[in-house]
Amino acid sequence: MGRLSEKKRIPPPGWKPLLLAFAFQCLVFSGTRLVNTGWAHADMTCPLDGAVPYLPWTVSVYVGAYVFWFFGYNLAALDAGERAWRFLTADMLGKAVCLGFFLALPTAMARPAVPDSAPLGWMLRIIYALDTPDNLFPSIHCLDSWLCWAAVRDRHDVPGWVRWLFLALTLAIALSTLTTRQHVLADAVCGLALGELCWQIAGHTRLAGRYRRLWRM
């Protein structure tokens, strides 16, 4: 009864907060490049990165993340109750942290040449052409994926197989950022950790409630 009454009291956030989240992500990822271009960029590659195999075909997983996020963000943010606002708050908080890092500690990395014979090499070359290897730490790919899983992992109204699928996809996407040489280990690990940290902060502080009230003003 408590869950039902909570859902009646707190309707789903709707599309507007989702659109704001998308706009803010574009500002953080692409807008900061208008500022930090030409700045000194750190390379956070470590010896362990050399042990990760280079697998161009995993670009299919890397690109497939956008489909995962579409369903994940809608499932999380269009739910009723406090959980939806916790997700949206964690997302905005995570992107704000990324904004700070992209400006205070801009990073970049060197990419290998994609072999002509590599499976799906043509797709990876397109990604390389469209996405310059900067604004890497922490990985937004990993941050967004972890938040999608965090939002459903304790939901009993979501089938168990869906929750396990979300976890598997989150880990596969994180791995694909490394095997496509879009990120290094530090980017991926910190992106996942940031997602969990923001989820916990949003759930154990008053930030989510305050963010929800902003949309009622």
C-alpha positions as CSV (number, residue, x, y, z in Angstrom):
1,M,0.0,0.0,0.0
2,G,2.9,2.4,0.7
3,R,4.3,2.0,-2.8
4,L,0.9,2.5,-4.3
5,S,0.1,5.6,-2.3
6,E,3.6,7.0,-3.1
7,K,3.0,6.6,-6.8
8,K,-0.3,8.4,-6.5
9,R,1.2,11.3,-4.6
10,I,4.2,11.6,-6.9
11,P,3.4,11.4,-10.6
12,P,6.0,10.5,-13.3
13,P,8.3,13.4,-14.1
14,G,7.3,13.4,-17.8
15,W,9.4,14.4,-20.8
16,K,10.6,17.8,-19.8
17,P,13.2,16.7,-17.3
18,L,14.4,14.1,-19.8
19,L,14.9,16.7,-22.5
20,L,16.8,18.9,-20.1
21,A,19.0,16.0,-19.2
22,F,19.8,15.4,-22.8
23,A,20.5,19.1,-23.4
24,F,22.7,19.3,-20.4
25,Q,24.7,16.3,-21.6
26,C,25.3,17.9,-25.0
27,L,26.5,21.0,-23.2
28,V,28.8,19.1,-21.0
29,F,30.3,16.8,-23.7
30,S,30.4,19.1,-26.7
31,G,30.1,22.6,-25.2
32,T,33.2,22.2,-23.1
33,R,35.2,21.5,-26.2
34,L,34.6,25.1,-27.3
35,V,36.5,26.1,-24.2
36,N,39.2,23.5,-23.6
37,T,40.3,23.1,-27.2
38,G,44.0,24.1,-27.2
39,W,44.5,23.5,-23.6
40,A,47.0,20.9,-22.3
41,H,45.4,17.5,-22.1
42,A,46.5,14.7,-19.8
43,D,46.8,11.2,-21.1
44,M,45.7,8.8,-18.3
45,T,46.8,5.6,-20.1
46,C,48.4,3.1,-17.7
47,P,50.4,-0.1,-18.3
48,L,47.2,-2.2,-17.7
49,D,45.6,-0.6,-20.7
50,G,48.0,-2.5,-22.9
51,A,46.6,-5.8,-21.7
52,V,43.2,-4.9,-23.0
53,P,42.7,-6.4,-26.6
54,Y,41.9,-4.1,-29.4
55,L,38.6,-5.4,-30.9
56,P,37.1,-3.1,-33.6
57,W,34.0,-5.2,-34.0
58,T,32.9,-4.3,-30.4
59,V,32.0,-0.9,-31.8
60,S,28.6,-2.5,-32.3
61,V,28.3,-2.7,-28.5
62,Y,29.6,0.8,-28.1
63,V,27.1,2.3,-30.6
64,G,24.3,0.0,-29.2
65,A,24.6,1.9,-25.9
66,Y,22.5,4.6,-27.4
67,V,19.6,2.2,-27.9
68,F,20.1,0.9,-24.3
69,W,20.0,4.4,-22.9
70,F,16.8,5.2,-24.8
71,F,15.0,2.4,-23.1
72,G,16.8,2.8,-19.8
73,Y,16.2,6.5,-19.4
74,N,12.6,6.1,-20.3
75,L,12.0,3.2,-18.0
76,A,13.7,5.0,-15.1
77,A,12.5,8.6,-15.6
78,L,8.9,7.9,-16.6
79,D,8.3,5.8,-13.5
80,A,6.1,7.2,-10.8
81,G,7.5,7.9,-7.3
82,E,10.7,9.1,-5.8
83,R,12.9,6.7,-7.7
84,A,12.4,8.6,-11.0
85,W,13.5,11.8,-9.4
86,R,16.4,10.1,-7.8
87,F,17.5,8.9,-11.2
88,L,17.2,12.3,-12.8
89,T,19.0,14.0,-9.9
90,A,21.8,11.5,-10.1
91,D,22.1,12.0,-13.8
92,M,22.3,15.8,-13.5
93,L,24.8,15.5,-10.7
94,G,27.0,13.1,-12.6
95,K,27.1,15.4,-15.6
96,A,27.9,18.4,-13.4
97,V,30.9,16.4,-12.1
98,C,32.0,15.6,-15.6
99,L,31.7,19.2,-16.6
100,G,34.1,20.1,-13.8
101,F,36.6,17.4,-14.8
102,F,36.4,18.3,-18.5
103,L,37.4,21.9,-17.6
104,A,39.8,21.3,-14.7
105,L,41.4,18.1,-16.0
106,P,40.9,17.8,-19.7
107,T,42.2,14.4,-21.0
108,A,43.0,12.9,-24.4
109,M,44.4,9.7,-25.7
110,A,46.2,8.3,-28.8
111,R,44.2,5.9,-31.0
112,P,45.5,3.1,-33.2
113,A,44.9,2.9,-36.9
114,V,41.9,0.7,-37.7
115,P,43.1,-2.2,-39.9
116,D,41.4,-2.4,-43.3
117,S,40.5,-6.0,-42.7
118,A,39.0,-5.5,-39.3
119,P,35.3,-6.6,-38.8
120,L,33.2,-3.4,-38.6
121,G,36.3,-1.4,-39.1
122,W,34.4,1.0,-41.3
123,M,32.0,1.8,-38.4
124,L,34.8,2.4,-36.0
125,R,36.5,4.8,-38.5
126,I,33.2,6.7,-38.6
127,I,33.1,7.0,-34.8
128,Y,36.7,8.1,-34.8
129,A,36.0,10.8,-37.3
130,L,32.9,12.1,-35.5
131,D,34.2,11.8,-31.9
132,T,37.6,13.3,-31.1
133,P,39.6,11.5,-28.4
134,D,39.1,14.1,-25.7
135,N,36.7,14.8,-22.8
136,L,37.4,11.2,-21.7
137,F,37.6,11.3,-17.9
138,P,35.3,10.1,-16.5
139,S,33.5,8.1,-19.2
140,I,29.9,9.3,-19.8
141,H,29.2,6.1,-21.6
142,C,30.0,4.2,-18.4
143,L,28.2,6.8,-16.2
144,D,24.9,6.7,-18.1
145,S,24.9,2.9,-18.4
146,W,25.5,2.4,-14.7
147,L,22.7,4.8,-13.8
148,C,20.3,2.9,-16.1
149,W,21.1,-0.3,-14.2
150,A,21.0,1.3,-10.8
151,A,17.5,2.6,-11.5
152,V,16.1,-0.9,-12.1
153,R,18.2,-3.2,-10.0
154,D,15.8,-3.0,-6.9
155,R,12.6,-2.6,-8.8
156,H,10.3,-5.5,-8.2
157,D,7.9,-4.4,-10.9
158,V,10.6,-5.0,-13.5
159,P,11.2,-8.7,-14.4
160,G,14.3,-10.2,-13.0
161,W,15.7,-11.1,-16.5
162,V,15.4,-7.4,-17.5
163,R,17.4,-6.4,-14.4
164,W,20.1,-8.9,-15.2
165,L,20.1,-7.9,-18.9
166,F,20.7,-4.3,-17.8
167,L,23.7,-5.3,-15.7
168,A,25.1,-7.4,-18.5
169,L,24.7,-4.5,-21.0
170,T,26.3,-2.0,-18.6
171,L,29.4,-4.2,-18.2
172,A,29.6,-4.9,-21.9
173,I,29.3,-1.3,-22.8
174,A,32.0,-0.4,-20.3
175,L,34.3,-3.1,-21.8
176,S,33.6,-1.9,-25.3
177,T,34.8,1.6,-24.4
178,L,38.2,0.0,-23.8
179,T,38.3,-2.5,-26.7
180,T,37.4,0.2,-29.2
181,R,40.1,2.5,-27.7
182,Q,37.5,5.2,-27.0
183,H,38.6,5.3,-23.3
184,V,41.3,4.0,-21.0
185,L,40.8,2.0,-17.8
186,A,40.8,5.1,-15.5
187,D,37.9,6.6,-17.6
188,A,35.8,3.5,-17.4
189,V,36.3,2.6,-13.8
190,C,35.7,6.2,-12.6
191,G,32.7,6.5,-14.8
192,L,31.1,3.5,-13.3
193,A,32.1,4.6,-9.8
194,L,30.7,8.1,-10.4
195,G,27.4,6.6,-11.4
196,E,27.1,4.7,-8.2
197,L,28.2,7.6,-6.1
198,C,25.7,10.0,-7.6
199,W,22.9,7.4,-7.2
200,Q,23.7,7.0,-3.5
201,I,24.0,10.8,-3.0
202,A,20.6,11.4,-4.8
203,G,19.0,8.7,-2.7
204,H,20.4,9.6,0.7
205,T,20.2,13.4,0.6
206,R,17.4,15.9,-0.1
207,L,18.7,16.7,-3.5
208,A,16.1,14.7,-5.4
209,G,13.2,16.3,-3.5
210,R,14.6,19.7,-4.1
211,Y,15.0,19.0,-7.8
212,R,11.5,17.7,-8.0
213,R,10.1,20.9,-6.3
214,L,12.0,23.0,-8.9
215,W,9.8,21.6,-11.6
216,R,6.6,22.5,-9.7
217,M,7.6,26.2,-9.5
